[in-house]
Amino acid sequence: MHIDKELDTRGLNCPLPILKAKKALTDMLSGQLLRVVSTDAGSLRDFQAFAKQTGNELVEQQTAGADYIHVMRRR
């Protein structure tokens, strides 16, 4: 999977990972992929809701140790 942009939001709590992702997505082209790494356990639920509200596709979510990784495709 080719990631076009990556954000490290480790150490930030809700709503900052979502706000940073939203800002990053506005600078991206349709179809590009954004990978967000977070340490906020609530981000799993937050990114699912964010995808539904904005129409951006949540391609993948995974947990790697203390990190929560979210991959979104720009609508």
C-alpha contacts under 8 A as a table, 3 or more apart, distances in Angstrom:
res1	aa1	res2	aa2	distance
2	H	33	L	7.24
3	I	6	E	7.09
3	I	32	Q	7.53
3	I	33	L	5.15
3	I	34	L	6.12
3	I	35	R	6.57
4	D	32	Q	5.97
4	D	33	L	5.26
4	D	34	L	6.08
5	K	33	L	6.61
5	K	34	L	4.94
5	K	35	R	6.36
6	E	34	L	5.71
6	E	35	R	4.69
6	E	36	V	5.88
6	E	37	V	7.91
7	L	20	K	7.93
7	L	21	A	7.45
7	L	34	L	7.59
7	L	35	R	6.20
7	L	36	V	4.75
7	L	37	V	6.28
8	D	36	V	6.05
8	D	37	V	5.03
8	D	38	S	6.61
9	T	12	L	5.63
9	T	16	L	7.80
9	T	17	P	5.66
9	T	20	K	7.99
9	T	36	V	6.92
9	T	37	V	5.77
9	T	38	S	4.93
9	T	39	T	7.38
10	R	37	V	6.37
10	R	38	S	4.49
10	R	39	T	4.92
10	R	40	D	7.49
10	R	67	D	7.58
11	G	38	S	7.19
11	G	39	T	5.95
11	G	40	D	7.36
12	L	16	L	6.10
12	L	17	P	6.53
12	L	38	S	7.32
12	L	39	T	7.26
12	L	40	D	6.95
13	N	16	L	5.88
13	N	17	P	6.82
13	N	39	T	7.90
13	N	40	D	5.66
14	C	17	P	6.29
14	C	18	I	7.16
14	C	40	D	7.22
14	C	42	G	7.27
14	C	43	S	7.09
15	P	18	I	5.53
15	P	19	L	6.18
16	L	19	L	4.99
16	L	20	K	6.03
17	P	20	K	5.26
17	P	21	A	6.12
17	P	36	V	7.78
17	P	38	S	6.97
17	P	43	S	7.43
18	I	21	A	5.00
18	I	22	K	6.03
18	I	43	S	7.87
18	I	46	D	7.30
18	I	47	F	6.96
18	I	50	F	7.49
19	L	22	K	5.07
19	L	23	K	6.27
20	K	23	K	5.17
20	K	24	A	6.17
21	A	24	A	5.04
21	A	25	L	6.06
21	A	34	L	7.89
21	A	36	V	7.16
22	K	25	L	5.21
22	K	26	T	6.47
23	K	26	T	5.39
23	K	27	D	7.01
24	A	27	D	5.48
24	A	28	M	6.78
24	A	34	L	7.91
25	L	28	M	5.12
25	L	29	L	7.98
25	L	34	L	7.26
25	L	74	R	6.24
28	M	32	Q	6.51
28	M	74	R	6.97
29	L	32	Q	5.71
29	L	74	R	6.73
30	S	73	R	7.66
30	S	74	R	4.99
30	S	75	R	5.14
31	G	73	R	5.56
31	G	74	R	5.07
31	G	75	R	6.11
32	Q	73	R	5.60
32	Q	74	R	5.50
33	L	71	V	6.61
33	L	72	M	5.58
33	L	73	R	4.57
33	L	74	R	6.39
34	L	71	V	5.56
34	L	72	M	5.18
34	L	73	R	6.40
34	L	74	R	7.60
35	R	69	I	6.96
35	R	70	H	5.65
35	R	71	V	4.45
35	R	72	M	6.51
36	V	69	I	5.74
36	V	70	H	5.13
36	V	71	V	6.40
37	V	67	D	6.31
37	V	68	Y	5.72
37	V	69	I	4.66
37	V	70	H	6.53
38	S	41	A	7.98
38	S	43	S	7.15
38	S	67	D	5.59
38	S	68	Y	5.09
38	S	69	I	6.41
39	T	66	A	5.99
39	T	67	D	4.91
39	T	68	Y	5.88
40	D	43	S	5.42
40	D	67	D	7.94
40	D	68	Y	7.26
41	A	44	L	6.27
41	A	68	Y	7.07
42	G	45	R	5.66
42	G	46	D	6.18
43	S	46	D	4.65
43	S	47	F	5.79
43	S	68	Y	7.43
44	L	47	F	5.63
44	L	48	Q	6.57
44	L	61	Q	7.30
44	L	68	Y	7.17
44	L	70	H	7.82
45	R	48	Q	5.24
45	R	49	A	6.37
46	D	49	A	5.25
46	D	50	F	6.04
47	F	50	F	4.85
47	F	51	A	6.06
47	F	58	L	7.49
47	F	70	H	7.45
48	Q	51	A	5.29
48	Q	52	K	6.49
48	Q	58	L	6.86
49	A	52	K	5.18
49	A	53	Q	6.20
50	F	53	Q	5.15
50	F	54	T	6.05
50	F	56	N	8.00
51	A	54	T	5.38
51	A	55	G	5.60
51	A	56	N	5.03
51	A	57	E	5.80
51	A	58	L	5.90
51	A	72	M	7.98
52	K	55	G	5.63
52	K	56	N	7.30
55	G	75	R	6.29
56	N	72	M	6.65
56	N	73	R	5.86
56	N	74	R	5.26
56	N	75	R	4.79
57	E	72	M	5.50
57	E	73	R	5.01
57	E	74	R	6.80
57	E	75	R	6.90
58	L	61	Q	7.63
58	L	70	H	7.35
58	L	71	V	6.08
58	L	72	M	4.55
58	L	73	R	6.48
59	V	70	H	7.76
59	V	71	V	5.43
59	V	72	M	5.39
59	V	73	R	6.53
60	E	69	I	7.88
60	E	70	H	5.82
60	E	71	V	5.08
60	E	72	M	7.19
61	Q	68	Y	7.23
61	Q	69	I	5.52
61	Q	70	H	4.58
61	Q	71	V	6.43
62	Q	68	Y	5.90
62	Q	69	I	5.19
62	Q	70	H	6.75
63	T	66	A	7.21
63	T	67	D	5.76
63	T	68	Y	4.61
63	T	69	I	6.11
64	A	67	D	5.12
64	A	68	Y	6.36
64	A	69	I	7.45
